[in-house]
Amino acid sequence: MMMRENEKSMRTLAMLRYQADRYQSVGNGSMCQRVNAEIRRLVSQMSESSKIEYKQVNNLLDVVSSP
């Protein structure tokens, strides 16, 4: 399930990067900045979710490897 969310986020990120490039190419700086802010928010959210997932895996490994 986490993989689907990550795949969806990656697609959204690619779409937002494309939009930011398009806005920048036509000289619409304010929209470019707005889209870049959304990109930063999404990347931050993805980073936090991967940290949480990493901690969960480590906790599971600790439980499995404990005698």
Backbone atoms as SQL, in Angstrom:
CREATE TABLE atoms (id INTEGER PRIMARY KEY, chain TEXT, resi INTEGER, resn TEXT, atom TEXT, x REAL, y REAL, z REAL);
INSERT INTO atoms VALUES
  (1, 'A', 1, 'MET', 'N', 0.825, -1.193, 0.000),
  (2, 'A', 1, 'MET', 'CA', 0.000, 0.000, 0.000),
  (3, 'A', 1, 'MET', 'C', 0.867, 1.254, 0.000),
  (4, 'A', 2, 'MET', 'N', 1.958, 1.227, 0.769),
  (5, 'A', 2, 'MET', 'CA', 2.850, 2.383, 0.825),
  (6, 'A', 2, 'MET', 'C', 3.484, 2.648, -0.539),
  (7, 'A', 3, 'MET', 'N', 3.698, 1.581, -1.312),
  (8, 'A', 3, 'MET', 'CA', 4.304, 1.728, -2.623),
  (9, 'A', 3, 'MET', 'C', 3.378, 2.499, -3.557),
  (10, 'A', 4, 'ARG', 'N', 2.080, 2.237, -3.468),
  (11, 'A', 4, 'ARG', 'CA', 1.133, 2.957, -4.324),
  (12, 'A', 4, 'ARG', 'C', 1.116, 4.445, -3.992),
  (13, 'A', 5, 'GLU', 'N', 1.157, 4.772, -2.707),
  (14, 'A', 5, 'GLU', 'CA', 1.179, 6.178, -2.304),
  (15, 'A', 5, 'GLU', 'C', 2.453, 6.849, -2.804),
  (16, 'A', 6, 'ASN', 'N', 3.571, 6.138, -2.697),
  (17, 'A', 6, 'ASN', 'CA', 4.844, 6.684, -3.144),
  (18, 'A', 6, 'ASN', 'C', 4.836, 6.881, -4.662),
  (19, 'A', 7, 'GLU', 'N', 4.286, 5.920, -5.396),
  (20, 'A', 7, 'GLU', 'CA', 4.199, 6.033, -6.849),
  (21, 'A', 7, 'GLU', 'C', 3.313, 7.215, -7.240),
  (22, 'A', 8, 'LYS', 'N', 2.218, 7.381, -6.533),
  (23, 'A', 8, 'LYS', 'CA', 1.303, 8.500, -6.805),
  (24, 'A', 8, 'LYS', 'C', 2.004, 9.829, -6.524),
  (25, 'A', 9, 'SER', 'N', 2.751, 9.886, -5.440),
  (26, 'A', 9, 'SER', 'CA', 3.481, 11.103, -5.097),
  (27, 'A', 9, 'SER', 'C', 4.548, 11.421, -6.134),
  (28, 'A', 10, 'MET', 'N', 5.220, 10.394, -6.639),
  (29, 'A', 10, 'MET', 'CA', 6.249, 10.612, -7.659),
  (30, 'A', 10, 'MET', 'C', 5.641, 11.137, -8.952),
  (31, 'A', 11, 'ARG', 'N', 4.477, 10.627, -9.306),
  (32, 'A', 11, 'ARG', 'CA', 3.793, 11.122, -10.512),
  (33, 'A', 11, 'ARG', 'C', 3.357, 12.576, -10.328),
  (34, 'A', 12, 'THR', 'N', 2.836, 12.872, -9.156),
  (35, 'A', 12, 'THR', 'CA', 2.419, 14.239, -8.851),
  (36, 'A', 12, 'THR', 'C', 3.622, 15.174, -8.890),
  (37, 'A', 13, 'LEU', 'N', 4.731, 14.727, -8.333),
  (38, 'A', 13, 'LEU', 'CA', 5.953, 15.523, -8.325),
  (39, 'A', 13, 'LEU', 'C', 6.431, 15.811, -9.751),
  (40, 'A', 14, 'ALA', 'N', 6.399, 14.802, -10.603),
  (41, 'A', 14, 'ALA', 'CA', 6.805, 14.988, -11.998),
  (42, 'A', 14, 'ALA', 'C', 5.894, 15.988, -12.698),
  (43, 'A', 15, 'MET', 'N', 4.582, 15.900, -12.440),
  (44, 'A', 15, 'MET', 'CA', 3.633, 16.816, -13.051),
  (45, 'A', 15, 'MET', 'C', 3.891, 18.256, -12.582),
  (46, 'A', 16, 'LEU', 'N', 4.142, 18.407, -11.273),
  (47, 'A', 16, 'LEU', 'CA', 4.397, 19.742, -10.732),
  (48, 'A', 16, 'LEU', 'C', 5.690, 20.332, -11.287),
  (49, 'A', 17, 'ARG', 'N', 6.713, 19.514, -11.434),
  (50, 'A', 17, 'ARG', 'CA', 7.978, 20.006, -12.009),
  (51, 'A', 17, 'ARG', 'C', 7.778, 20.459, -13.451),
  (52, 'A', 18, 'TYR', 'N', 6.987, 19.703, -14.198),
  (53, 'A', 18, 'TYR', 'CA', 6.673, 20.085, -15.568),
  (54, 'A', 18, 'TYR', 'C', 5.942, 21.430, -15.589),
  (55, 'A', 19, 'GLN', 'N', 4.951, 21.575, -14.704),
  (56, 'A', 19, 'GLN', 'CA', 4.201, 22.830, -14.644),
  (57, 'A', 19, 'GLN', 'C', 5.111, 24.003, -14.286),
  (58, 'A', 20, 'ALA', 'N', 6.006, 23.800, -13.316),
  (59, 'A', 20, 'ALA', 'CA', 6.916, 24.869, -12.908),
  (60, 'A', 20, 'ALA', 'C', 7.801, 25.283, -14.075),
  (61, 'A', 21, 'ASP', 'N', 8.301, 24.310, -14.823),
  (62, 'A', 21, 'ASP', 'CA', 9.133, 24.615, -15.992),
  (63, 'A', 21, 'ASP', 'C', 8.344, 25.390, -17.039),
  (64, 'A', 22, 'ARG', 'N', 7.106, 25.001, -17.259),
  (65, 'A', 22, 'ARG', 'CA', 6.272, 25.693, -18.245),
  (66, 'A', 22, 'ARG', 'C', 5.985, 27.132, -17.815),
  (67, 'A', 23, 'TYR', 'N', 5.624, 27.314, -16.538),
  (68, 'A', 23, 'TYR', 'CA', 5.361, 28.670, -16.058),
  (69, 'A', 23, 'TYR', 'C', 6.610, 29.538, -16.163),
  (70, 'A', 24, 'GLN', 'N', 7.762, 28.958, -15.863),
  (71, 'A', 24, 'GLN', 'CA', 9.001, 29.723, -15.939),
  (72, 'A', 24, 'GLN', 'C', 9.313, 30.084, -17.388),
  (73, 'A', 25, 'SER', 'N', 9.063, 29.164, -18.317),
  (74, 'A', 25, 'SER', 'CA', 9.386, 29.420, -19.721),
  (75, 'A', 25, 'SER', 'C', 8.514, 30.519, -20.332),
  (76, 'A', 26, 'VAL', 'N', 7.292, 30.684, -19.826),
  (77, 'A', 26, 'VAL', 'CA', 6.430, 31.742, -20.368),
  (78, 'A', 26, 'VAL', 'C', 6.521, 33.029, -19.547),
  (79, 'A', 27, 'GLY', 'N', 7.369, 33.018, -18.518),
  (80, 'A', 27, 'GLY', 'CA', 7.603, 34.239, -17.744),
  (81, 'A', 27, 'GLY', 'C', 6.594, 34.502, -16.650),
  (82, 'A', 28, 'ASN', 'N', 5.888, 33.479, -16.200),
  (83, 'A', 28, 'ASN', 'CA', 4.914, 33.640, -15.128),
  (84, 'A', 28, 'ASN', 'C', 5.578, 33.245, -13.801),
  (85, 'A', 29, 'GLY', 'N', 6.353, 34.172, -13.261),
  (86, 'A', 29, 'GLY', 'CA', 7.146, 33.907, -12.073),
  (87, 'A', 29, 'GLY', 'C', 6.339, 33.602, -10.830),
  (88, 'A', 30, 'SER', 'N', 5.213, 34.291, -10.657),
  (89, 'A', 30, 'SER', 'CA', 4.435, 34.059, -9.435),
  (90, 'A', 30, 'SER', 'C', 3.837, 32.652, -9.402),
  (91, 'A', 31, 'MET', 'N', 3.347, 32.167, -10.525),
  (92, 'A', 31, 'MET', 'CA', 2.812, 30.807, -10.567),
  (93, 'A', 31, 'MET', 'C', 3.940, 29.786, -10.437),
  (94, 'A', 32, 'CYS', 'N', 5.086, 30.087, -11.017),
  (95, 'A', 32, 'CYS', 'CA', 6.241, 29.205, -10.897),
  (96, 'A', 32, 'CYS', 'C', 6.634, 29.061, -9.423),
  (97, 'A', 33, 'GLN', 'N', 6.652, 30.178, -8.708),
  (98, 'A', 33, 'GLN', 'CA', 6.984, 30.142, -7.281),
  (99, 'A', 33, 'GLN', 'C', 5.939, 29.349, -6.490),
  (100, 'A', 34, 'ARG', 'N', 4.689, 29.529, -6.844),
  (101, 'A', 34, 'ARG', 'CA', 3.615, 28.811, -6.147),
  (102, 'A', 34, 'ARG', 'C', 3.758, 27.297, -6.349),
  (103, 'A', 35, 'VAL', 'N', 4.035, 26.890, -7.588),
  (104, 'A', 35, 'VAL', 'CA', 4.189, 25.465, -7.878),
  (105, 'A', 35, 'VAL', 'C', 5.443, 24.923, -7.191),
  (106, 'A', 36, 'ASN', 'N', 6.524, 25.698, -7.174),
  (107, 'A', 36, 'ASN', 'CA', 7.740, 25.261, -6.489),
  (108, 'A', 36, 'ASN', 'C', 7.512, 25.096, -4.989),
  (109, 'A', 37, 'ALA', 'N', 6.682, 25.931, -4.406),
  (110, 'A', 37, 'ALA', 'CA', 6.347, 25.780, -2.987),
  (111, 'A', 37, 'ALA', 'C', 5.596, 24.464, -2.765),
  (112, 'A', 38, 'GLU', 'N', 4.713, 24.126, -3.675),
  (113, 'A', 38, 'GLU', 'CA', 3.980, 22.862, -3.589),
  (114, 'A', 38, 'GLU', 'C', 4.942, 21.677, -3.743),
  (115, 'A', 39, 'ILE', 'N', 5.919, 21.813, -4.634),
  (116, 'A', 39, 'ILE', 'CA', 6.927, 20.767, -4.806),
  (117, 'A', 39, 'ILE', 'C', 7.705, 20.563, -3.510),
  (118, 'A', 40, 'ARG', 'N', 8.124, 21.660, -2.887),
  (119, 'A', 40, 'ARG', 'CA', 8.864, 21.551, -1.620),
  (120, 'A', 40, 'ARG', 'C', 8.016, 20.894, -0.534),
  (121, 'A', 41, 'ARG', 'N', 6.730, 21.214, -0.477),
  (122, 'A', 41, 'ARG', 'CA', 5.838, 20.616, 0.505),
  (123, 'A', 41, 'ARG', 'C', 5.708, 19.115, 0.272),
  (124, 'A', 42, 'LEU', 'N', 5.537, 18.725, -0.979),
  (125, 'A', 42, 'LEU', 'CA', 5.382, 17.311, -1.310),
  (126, 'A', 42, 'LEU', 'C', 6.662, 16.526, -1.012),
  (127, 'A', 43, 'VAL', 'N', 7.811, 17.091, -1.363),
  (128, 'A', 43, 'VAL', 'CA', 9.086, 16.422, -1.099),
  (129, 'A', 43, 'VAL', 'C', 9.287, 16.261, 0.400),
  (130, 'A', 44, 'SER', 'N', 8.948, 17.285, 1.168),
  (131, 'A', 44, 'SER', 'CA', 9.067, 17.212, 2.616),
  (132, 'A', 44, 'SER', 'C', 8.151, 16.124, 3.174),
  (133, 'A', 45, 'GLN', 'N', 6.933, 16.069, 2.676),
  (134, 'A', 45, 'GLN', 'CA', 5.975, 15.059, 3.115),
  (135, 'A', 45, 'GLN', 'C', 6.472, 13.663, 2.767),
  (136, 'A', 46, 'MET', 'N', 7.032, 13.482, 1.578),
  (137, 'A', 46, 'MET', 'CA', 7.560, 12.181, 1.174),
  (138, 'A', 46, 'MET', 'C', 8.744, 11.785, 2.054),
  (139, 'A', 47, 'SER', 'N', 9.565, 12.761, 2.391),
  (140, 'A', 47, 'SER', 'CA', 10.725, 12.500, 3.243),
  (141, 'A', 47, 'SER', 'C', 10.279, 12.044, 4.625),
  (142, 'A', 48, 'GLU', 'N', 9.290, 12.709, 5.182),
  (143, 'A', 48, 'GLU', 'CA', 8.775, 12.337, 6.501),
  (144, 'A', 48, 'GLU', 'C', 8.170, 10.936, 6.483),
  (145, 'A', 49, 'SER', 'N', 7.419, 10.615, 5.439),
  (146, 'A', 49, 'SER', 'CA', 6.800, 9.296, 5.377),
  (147, 'A', 49, 'SER', 'C', 7.853, 8.210, 5.210),
  (148, 'A', 50, 'SER', 'N', 8.931, 8.506, 4.480),
  (149, 'A', 50, 'SER', 'CA', 9.978, 7.490, 4.332),
  (150, 'A', 50, 'SER', 'C', 10.735, 7.304, 5.636),
  (151, 'A', 51, 'LYS', 'N', 10.898, 8.366, 6.421),
  (152, 'A', 51, 'LYS', 'CA', 11.549, 8.238, 7.727),
  (153, 'A', 51, 'LYS', 'C', 10.701, 7.372, 8.651),
  (154, 'A', 52, 'ILE', 'N', 9.396, 7.581, 8.626),
  (155, 'A', 52, 'ILE', 'CA', 8.484, 6.805, 9.461),
  (156, 'A', 52, 'ILE', 'C', 8.529, 5.342, 9.030),
  (157, 'A', 53, 'GLU', 'N', 8.498, 5.105, 7.720),
  (158, 'A', 53, 'GLU', 'CA', 8.539, 3.736, 7.207),
  (159, 'A', 53, 'GLU', 'C', 9.861, 3.065, 7.596),
  (160, 'A', 54, 'TYR', 'N', 10.968, 3.794, 7.511),
  (161, 'A', 54, 'TYR', 'CA', 12.278, 3.264, 7.878),
  (162, 'A', 54, 'TYR', 'C', 12.304, 2.878, 9.356),
  (163, 'A', 55, 'LYS', 'N', 11.727, 3.725, 10.209),
  (164, 'A', 55, 'LYS', 'CA', 11.675, 3.425, 11.643),
  (165, 'A', 55, 'LYS', 'C', 10.827, 2.181, 11.906),
  (166, 'A', 56, 'GLN', 'N', 9.732, 2.043, 11.192),
  (167, 'A', 56, 'GLN', 'CA', 8.867, 0.874, 11.372),
  (168, 'A', 56, 'GLN', 'C', 9.598, -0.401, 10.970),
  (169, 'A', 57, 'VAL', 'N', 10.353, -0.347, 9.889),
  (170, 'A', 57, 'VAL', 'CA', 11.116, -1.516, 9.450),
  (171, 'A', 57, 'VAL', 'C', 12.178, -1.863, 10.479),
  (172, 'A', 58, 'ASN', 'N', 12.879, -0.845, 10.994),
  (173, 'A', 58, 'ASN', 'CA', 13.901, -1.094, 12.014),
  (174, 'A', 58, 'ASN', 'C', 13.284, -1.695, 13.272),
  (175, 'A', 59, 'ASN', 'N', 12.136, -1.197, 13.694),
  (176, 'A', 59, 'ASN', 'CA', 11.462, -1.757, 14.865),
  (177, 'A', 59, 'ASN', 'C', 11.065, -3.210, 14.626),
  (178, 'A', 60, 'LEU', 'N', 10.593, -3.508, 13.435),
  (179, 'A', 60, 'LEU', 'CA', 10.214, -4.868, 13.106),
  (180, 'A', 60, 'LEU', 'C', 11.439, -5.778, 13.128),
  (181, 'A', 61, 'LEU', 'N', 12.560, -5.282, 12.576),
  (182, 'A', 61, 'LEU', 'CA', 13.792, -6.086, 12.591),
  (183, 'A', 61, 'LEU', 'C', 14.277, -6.325, 14.013),
  (184, 'A', 62, 'ASP', 'N', 14.132, -5.333, 14.860),
  (185, 'A', 62, 'ASP', 'CA', 14.534, -5.494, 16.266),
  (186, 'A', 62, 'ASP', 'C', 13.695, -6.581, 16.942),
  (187, 'A', 63, 'VAL', 'N', 12.410, -6.592, 16.670),
  (188, 'A', 63, 'VAL', 'CA', 11.522, -7.578, 17.271),
  (189, 'A', 63, 'VAL', 'C', 11.861, -8.980, 16.753),
  (190, 'A', 64, 'VAL', 'N', 12.100, -9.082, 15.454),
  (191, 'A', 64, 'VAL', 'CA', 12.392, -10.375, 14.843),
  (192, 'A', 64, 'VAL', 'C', 13.745, -10.921, 15.325),
  (193, 'A', 65, 'SER', 'N', 14.738, -10.045, 15.455),
  (194, 'A', 65, 'SER', 'CA', 16.080, -10.513, 15.805),
  (195, 'A', 65, 'SER', 'C', 16.285, -10.689, 17.306),
  (196, 'A', 66, 'SER', 'N', 15.362, -10.217, 18.120),
  (197, 'A', 66, 'SER', 'CA', 15.536, -10.383, 19.566),
  (198, 'A', 66, 'SER', 'C', 15.287, -11.841, 19.969),
  (199, 'A', 67, 'PRO', 'N', 16.081, -12.358, 20.936),
  (200, 'A', 67, 'PRO', 'CA', 15.951, -13.782, 21.309),
  (201, 'A', 67, 'PRO', 'C', 14.697, -14.080, 22.087);
